[in-house]
Amino acid sequence: MASKLEQLRAMTTVVADTGDIEAVRRLKPVDCTTNPTIVLKALAMPAFSDAVGEAIRWGQSQGGNHEAVVAAVADRLAISVGAALSELVPGRVSTEVDADLSFDIEASIEKARSLIKAYEARGIGRERILIKLASTWEGIRAAEVLQKEGIDCNLTLLFNLAQAVACADAGVFLISPFVGRILDWHVKATGKTFTAEEDPGVVSVRGIYDYYKSNGIGTIVMGASFRNIGEIEALAGCDRLTISPALLEELDAAQGSLERRLSPEKAGKVAPIHMDEKTFRWMLNDDAMATEKLAEGLRGFAKDLGNLRTIIDKQMQAAA
């Protein structure tokens, strides 16, 4: 019998949540997704030593404000990681807009355009890239503009239906609801142990999936941030799932039949929701988990971005 990973691939597009070149080469996902945390880890990988050296040398040749140069080097490294991954996957690579721009529509748009331009300078077309933006109201508005320019977006740090509805209304290409982080919050809040069927993250993604499919919405649902393979199995059939190498390996080793749990034909009927800024902000505010996990996620990504820039700064000074 085929492994559970092979069975999953027959019903769901499998995406690797990593910058580990060897893991991607071995596990053969369709797409890859990255974030500042993954880029930070990639700096320590031998596979990217040449890219790090090149970016540092490039930075030293640039003039102007030092902080701006360091930030530009960080972007260059993110592009290098994404470019390397694009050579290994047939689909798309996600690259993230700086978390500290998540409440600035215009700055997010400009950063996204600059990332696409940098990829195109390396011969990688926008059809191979997804721009990741946080699912704030401002991030969603930025994505709405970018989608109209032919720049497809992946809206991340998504924790509730209000965010999903707003993304759909904006014509976003793909959303990444965070299954494991939703579970983390509920475990901490209740002290309860959840089965895969009860898992609040699984329940949330199923609800979003049903809303999209029953309302004819084309935005792709890509479950993310998994804590165990039980969550993944409970979402088998979801449009896409982005999975860490460790869990991909576990699925590859797992035997037994994998039942399809989600399909457009079996999606529950959900009435459409009118979403404007006031409704969005209230629904988010009224959901303690979503409010707290969104803020926590933004702080975490911003912290990793700051750490990345600190390392670059030190390496530039050492090489001077």
C-alpha positions as CSV (number, residue, x, y, z in Angstrom):
1,M,0.0,0.0,0.0
2,A,1.1,3.5,-0.8
3,S,2.3,5.6,2.2
4,K,-0.1,8.1,3.7
5,L,2.0,10.9,2.1
6,E,1.5,9.4,-1.4
7,Q,-2.2,9.0,-0.7
8,L,-2.4,12.6,0.5
9,R,-0.7,13.8,-2.7
10,A,-3.5,12.2,-4.7
11,M,-6.1,14.4,-3.1
12,T,-4.2,17.5,-1.9
13,T,-1.4,19.6,-3.2
14,V,1.5,19.1,-0.8
15,V,3.7,22.1,0.0
16,A,6.9,22.1,2.0
17,D,7.2,24.6,4.9
18,T,11.0,24.9,4.8
19,G,14.1,26.4,3.3
20,D,16.0,23.1,3.7
21,I,17.2,22.3,0.1
22,E,18.0,18.7,0.8
23,A,14.6,18.1,2.4
24,V,12.8,19.6,-0.6
25,R,14.9,17.6,-3.0
26,R,14.1,14.4,-1.1
27,L,10.4,15.0,-0.4
28,K,9.5,16.5,-3.7
29,P,6.7,19.0,-2.7
30,V,4.8,20.9,-5.4
31,D,5.3,24.3,-3.8
32,C,7.5,25.8,-1.0
33,T,6.7,28.5,1.5
34,T,9.2,30.6,3.5
35,N,9.1,33.2,6.2
36,P,11.8,35.2,8.1
37,T,12.2,32.3,10.6
38,I,13.0,29.9,7.7
39,V,15.4,32.4,6.0
40,L,17.2,32.8,9.4
41,K,17.7,29.1,9.6
42,A,18.8,28.9,6.0
43,L,21.8,31.2,6.9
44,A,23.4,28.4,8.8
45,M,23.0,25.8,6.0
46,P,26.1,25.1,3.9
47,A,23.9,25.2,0.8
48,F,23.5,29.0,1.2
49,S,27.0,30.0,2.2
50,D,27.8,31.3,-1.3
51,A,24.5,33.2,-1.4
52,V,25.3,34.8,2.0
53,G,28.7,35.8,0.9
54,E,27.4,37.3,-2.3
55,A,24.7,39.3,-0.5
56,I,27.2,40.7,2.0
57,R,29.6,41.8,-0.8
58,W,26.7,43.3,-2.7
59,G,25.6,45.2,0.4
60,Q,29.1,46.6,1.0
61,S,29.0,48.0,-2.6
62,Q,25.8,49.9,-1.9
63,G,25.7,53.5,-0.7
64,G,23.2,55.4,1.4
65,N,21.6,54.8,4.8
66,H,23.2,51.8,6.5
67,E,20.0,50.4,8.0
68,A,18.4,50.6,4.5
69,V,21.3,48.7,3.0
70,V,21.1,46.0,5.7
71,A,17.4,45.6,5.0
72,A,18.1,45.3,1.3
73,V,20.7,42.6,2.0
74,A,18.0,40.7,4.0
75,D,15.7,40.9,1.1
76,R,18.4,39.7,-1.3
77,L,19.0,36.7,0.9
78,A,15.3,35.9,1.0
79,I,15.2,36.1,-2.8
80,S,18.3,33.8,-2.9
81,V,16.5,31.2,-0.7
82,G,13.4,31.5,-2.8
83,A,15.3,31.2,-6.1
84,A,17.1,28.1,-4.9
85,L,13.8,26.5,-3.9
86,S,12.2,27.5,-7.2
87,E,14.7,25.3,-9.0
88,L,13.5,22.2,-7.1
89,V,9.7,22.6,-7.1
90,P,7.5,22.7,-10.2
91,G,5.1,25.2,-8.5
92,R,5.3,28.3,-6.5
93,V,7.6,29.8,-3.8
94,S,6.1,32.1,-1.2
95,T,8.2,35.1,-0.1
96,E,7.1,37.3,2.8
97,V,6.7,41.0,3.0
98,D,8.3,42.4,6.2
99,A,6.0,41.9,9.2
100,D,6.6,45.4,10.5
101,L,4.8,46.7,7.4
102,S,1.6,44.8,8.2
103,F,-0.4,47.9,9.0
104,D,0.9,50.0,6.1
105,I,-0.9,49.4,2.8
106,E,1.3,51.5,0.5
107,A,4.6,50.3,2.0
108,S,3.4,46.6,1.7
109,I,2.5,47.1,-1.9
110,E,5.9,48.7,-2.7
111,K,7.8,46.0,-0.9
112,A,5.9,43.3,-2.8
113,R,6.6,45.0,-6.1
114,S,10.3,45.2,-5.3
115,L,10.4,41.5,-4.4
116,I,8.8,40.5,-7.7
117,K,11.2,42.8,-9.6
118,A,14.1,41.1,-7.8
119,Y,12.9,37.7,-8.8
120,E,12.3,38.8,-12.4
121,A,15.9,40.1,-12.5
122,R,17.0,36.5,-11.8
123,G,14.8,35.2,-14.6
124,I,12.0,34.0,-12.3
125,G,8.6,35.2,-13.4
126,R,5.8,36.3,-11.1
127,E,3.8,33.3,-12.0
128,R,6.3,31.2,-9.9
129,I,6.0,33.4,-6.8
130,L,3.4,34.1,-4.1
131,I,3.8,37.2,-2.0
132,K,3.0,36.5,1.6
133,L,1.2,39.2,3.6
134,A,-0.2,39.1,7.1
135,S,-4.0,38.9,7.2
136,T,-4.5,42.3,8.8
137,W,-7.1,44.6,7.2
138,E,-4.2,46.6,5.7
139,G,-2.5,43.4,4.5
140,I,-5.6,42.3,2.7
141,R,-6.1,45.7,1.1
142,A,-2.6,45.6,-0.2
143,A,-3.2,42.1,-1.6
144,E,-6.3,43.4,-3.4
145,V,-4.2,46.0,-5.2
146,L,-1.4,43.5,-6.0
147,Q,-3.8,40.8,-7.3
148,K,-5.2,43.4,-9.8
149,E,-1.5,43.9,-11.0
150,G,-1.1,40.1,-11.6
151,I,0.9,39.5,-8.4
152,D,-0.6,36.6,-6.6
153,C,-0.7,36.7,-2.8
154,N,-0.6,34.2,0.1
155,L,-2.3,35.7,3.1
156,T,-0.7,34.3,6.2
157,L,-1.3,34.5,10.0
158,L,-5.0,33.7,9.4
159,F,-7.0,32.5,12.4
160,N,-10.7,33.1,11.9
161,L,-13.5,33.3,9.4
162,A,-13.6,37.1,9.2
163,Q,-10.0,37.2,7.8
164,A,-10.9,34.4,5.3
165,V,-14.0,36.2,4.1
166,A,-12.2,39.5,3.7
167,C,-9.4,37.7,1.7
168,A,-12.0,36.1,-0.6
169,D,-13.7,39.5,-1.2
170,A,-10.3,40.9,-2.1
171,G,-9.7,38.2,-4.7
172,V,-6.7,36.8,-2.9
173,F,-5.1,33.8,-4.6
174,L,-4.4,31.7,-1.5
175,I,-4.9,31.8,2.3
176,S,-2.9,30.0,5.0
177,P,-5.0,29.3,8.1
178,F,-2.7,28.3,11.0
179,V,-4.1,25.0,12.4
180,G,-1.4,24.3,15.1
181,R,-1.3,27.8,16.5
182,I,-5.1,27.8,17.0
183,L,-4.7,24.4,18.8
184,D,-1.9,25.9,21.0
185,W,-4.1,28.7,22.2
186,H,-7.0,26.4,23.1
187,V,-4.8,23.9,24.9
188,K,-3.3,26.7,27.0
189,A,-6.7,28.3,27.7
190,T,-8.5,25.1,28.6
191,G,-5.8,22.5,29.6
192,K,-7.8,20.1,27.5
193,T,-6.3,17.4,25.2
194,F,-8.1,17.4,21.8
195,T,-8.6,14.6,19.3
196,A,-8.0,15.4,15.7
197,E,-11.8,15.7,15.1
198,E,-12.2,18.1,18.0
199,D,-9.0,20.1,17.2
200,P,-10.1,23.8,17.1
201,G,-7.6,24.4,14.2
202,V,-9.0,21.6,12.2
203,V,-12.6,22.8,12.9
204,S,-11.6,26.3,11.8
205,V,-10.1,25.2,8.5
206,R,-13.1,23.0,7.7
207,G,-15.4,25.9,8.3
208,I,-13.4,28.2,6.0
209,Y,-13.3,25.4,3.4
210,D,-17.1,24.9,3.5
211,Y,-17.6,28.7,3.3
212,Y,-15.5,29.0,0.2
213,K,-16.8,25.9,-1.6
214,S,-20.5,26.5,-0.9
215,N,-20.2,30.1,-2.1
216,G,-18.2,29.4,-5.2
217,I,-15.0,31.2,-4.0
218,G,-11.9,30.4,-6.0
219,T,-9.4,31.4,-3.3
220,I,-7.2,28.4,-2.4
221,V,-7.3,27.1,1.2
222,M,-3.8,26.0,2.4
223,G,-3.8,24.6,5.9
224,A,-0.5,25.5,7.7
225,S,1.3,25.2,11.1
226,F,0.6,21.6,12.0
227,R,1.5,20.0,15.3
228,N,0.9,16.3,14.4
229,I,-0.1,14.2,11.4
230,G,-3.5,13.6,12.9
231,E,-4.4,17.2,12.1
232,I,-3.1,16.7,8.5
233,E,-5.1,13.5,8.1
234,A,-8.2,15.3,9.4
235,L,-7.8,17.8,6.6
236,A,-7.0,15.4,3.8
237,G,-8.6,16.7,0.6
238,C,-8.1,20.4,1.5
239,D,-6.8,22.4,-1.6
240,R,-3.3,22.5,-0.2
241,L,-1.4,21.7,3.0
242,T,2.0,23.2,3.9
243,I,3.9,20.7,6.0
244,S,7.2,20.7,7.8
245,P,9.9,18.2,6.7
246,A,9.6,16.3,10.0
247,L,5.8,15.7,9.5
248,L,6.3,14.9,5.8
249,E,8.8,12.2,6.8
250,E,6.3,10.9,9.3
251,L,3.6,10.7,6.7
252,D,5.9,9.0,4.3
253,A,6.6,6.3,6.8
254,A,3.0,5.9,7.9
255,Q,1.0,3.0,6.4
256,G,-2.8,2.4,6.3
257,S,-5.6,3.9,4.4
258,L,-6.1,7.7,4.3
259,E,-9.7,8.8,4.0
260,R,-10.5,11.9,2.1
261,R,-12.2,14.3,4.6
262,L,-12.8,17.4,2.6
263,S,-14.2,17.8,-0.9
264,P,-16.2,20.5,-2.8
265,E,-19.1,18.1,-3.3
266,K,-19.5,17.4,0.4
267,A,-18.9,21.0,1.7
268,G,-21.5,22.2,4.2
269,K,-23.6,25.1,3.1
270,V,-22.6,28.4,4.7
271,A,-24.5,31.7,4.2
272,P,-22.4,34.5,2.7
273,I,-21.2,37.2,5.1
274,H,-21.1,40.9,4.2
275,M,-17.6,42.0,5.2
276,D,-16.5,45.6,5.6
277,E,-13.8,47.2,7.8
278,K,-16.1,47.7,10.8
279,T,-17.4,44.1,10.7
280,F,-13.9,42.7,10.1
281,R,-12.4,44.6,13.1
282,W,-15.3,43.7,15.4
283,M,-15.2,40.0,14.5
284,L,-11.5,39.9,15.0
285,N,-11.7,41.8,18.3
286,D,-14.5,39.4,19.4
287,D,-12.3,36.4,18.9
288,A,-9.6,36.4,21.7
289,M,-7.7,33.6,20.1
290,A,-7.4,35.2,16.7
291,T,-6.6,38.6,18.1
292,E,-3.8,37.2,20.4
293,K,-2.3,34.8,17.8
294,L,-2.3,37.4,15.0
295,A,-0.4,39.9,17.3
296,E,1.9,37.2,18.6
297,G,2.7,36.0,15.0
298,L,3.5,39.5,13.8
299,R,5.8,40.0,16.8
300,G,7.5,36.7,16.2
301,F,8.1,37.3,12.5
302,A,9.3,40.9,13.2
303,K,11.7,39.6,15.9
304,D,13.1,37.0,13.5
305,L,13.5,39.7,10.8
306,G,15.3,41.9,13.3
307,N,17.6,39.0,14.2
308,L,18.3,38.4,10.6
309,R,19.2,42.0,10.0
310,T,21.4,42.0,13.1
311,I,23.4,39.0,11.8
312,I,23.8,40.6,8.4
313,D,25.0,43.8,10.1
314,K,27.6,42.0,12.1
315,Q,28.8,40.0,9.0
316,M,29.0,43.2,7.0
317,Q,31.1,44.9,9.7
318,A,33.3,41.8,10.0
319,A,34.0,41.8,6.3
320,A,34.7,45.5,6.0
